[in-house]
Structure formats: structure tokens, C-alpha cells
């Protein structure tokens, strides 16, 4: 999970919104999720992510990428593809993925 907001990205850029609900005993999930966080940071054009999960297992992760090419590079990563396969087989009850292009963005920080 992330403990900060991603702000200050000049549009346009792409987002990948991954919403999921975990199974009751997702053995090995936390380690793989940590590895995916390491790997995605290596993708040229990766800008950051925000992630949260409820105690009941509902999670939302939003990844920010400079362009569709960066999103495609992440999608082609073989270790990421293996994690996706394991997710369907072992960890998730359900999930959805939404990819979009951000045209406007603003943020607020109380100082």
C-alpha cells in the first residue's frame, strides 16, 4: 500500500486502475505485490502509484504512466504476467482493470 498521494504530474498521462477483492487466504500475495512494486518502478515512463486495501480484502491501486507505451511495457513484463496468472489462480475472487488517459489534473496540500 502507498501512504502518499501522487501529485504534480503534467497531463496528459495514462492511468491504470486495478480494483480487486482478495480470497480469504492469499498465501504468497504480499511478497509478490512487493516484488511488483519494485518491478514497475523500473518501467521507463512509470510515474508513481497509489494503493489502498480495506480489512475485508477490497483493494484499489492506481498506477500512473507517461504514455500508452509505458503501460504496454508494464503489461509485457514476464514476471508481471506470471503474477497475473497466479492472481487469477490463487489470490483474487474478482478484479477489474481500467486504463484511461488523463487530460486535466490538480491537487491540494494543506500546509
Steps between C-alpha positions, in 0.01 A plus 500: 500500500608854444491765769525807277315655210649537155471865401660747264489291184455716192224357277449322279595169657347156540352327801446132565238439768511149646214417736495160665351288773736249661413145599508419872852353510714656227822317591799656322306806390681760715843392381394507135331839542824639647695358206256657252555837671875459445459393137254770390738770622749376237259560211604807296211745525366372833401804708373352828207322661244525778356194671258418779334184633209456739511245784245300301737455207377761252798678345554782254834581341542786254818499295612811315694474173630766262339338194344188352844369407595489870172323584571246226854443628360416844238270346776314308721443806529121535518501881190721508323258265585211734365698798178559304468126433553422870251771592227335296590151623572570868437847643201683355128440527457767234674798345460767237749710305423841351750690286445866429660819380502799736450836333467718812641462849535710812577442867485667841735473798425664833814668630 
